[in-house]
Amino acid sequence: MPGPVLRRSGPFAAWLIALALLPWWLGLPLLLGIAAALLAQVERLQPWQGPCRGLLRWGLPGVAFALGRGFDEAALAWTVSAVALLAGFTLLAGLETWLDRHRRRASAGPPPPPESEWPARVLAPPPAGRGIIELVPVQWHHCGVEPLPLPRSMPGGHVRYVREGGFAGFRLDDGRGIEAPSGRCAIDPAGGWLAVELTPGVLLWHTGDGRSCRLRRRHLCGWFESQPWLQSGEGDMPLPLEQALQRESSR
């Protein structure tokens, strides 16, 4: 029993052999007629479009071989056959691309609606309570060398890096601290946040309520209204901490 592949390709192989044995001036009009039927897109031939394409794909080598048989010199015959085969398959690829143009458009679907038109962005009022946001630059320090004084809002305090009693991290003078590897640190100008530069990312510790945030794909780029702002790379839009955490968790 022949396999399914042989049953499908058998008629096309017989078609190839038949065109190779016929004179090329008989086989070529047959292929041109099939191509014209596909281009005409006759409704009755729509169910047979796949087999017609198969006849073109398999028939081209047969006609190219028949064309080469017309030359006595073997080298010239093979050269003519190869050139004819290359030209034929190039035209066939263009034909199939043109026939599939509607299918590609349907699979692509309608273009997504724009997030926001440019004039609307320009004319839109700024968010309530927000004007021009100017970030305070981050001042990084090596706390391991000497204690870092806290801002004036926290007088008499310092932050230092200590290793003692099973604790390794940053500690304030009042005993509060957070475990972290040694590295550069920065203090919010209002004294509410301590930032530790890590590789990769940054560790943020709120000195008031003790909560901490570890971001691995963003770095601290500035402070605004006692809140850290972060970005994922140079040139990216800085985001406040809450939005940066949402982006971090969504990846």
Disulfide bonds with the S-S distance in Angstrom:
Cys143-Cys185 1.85
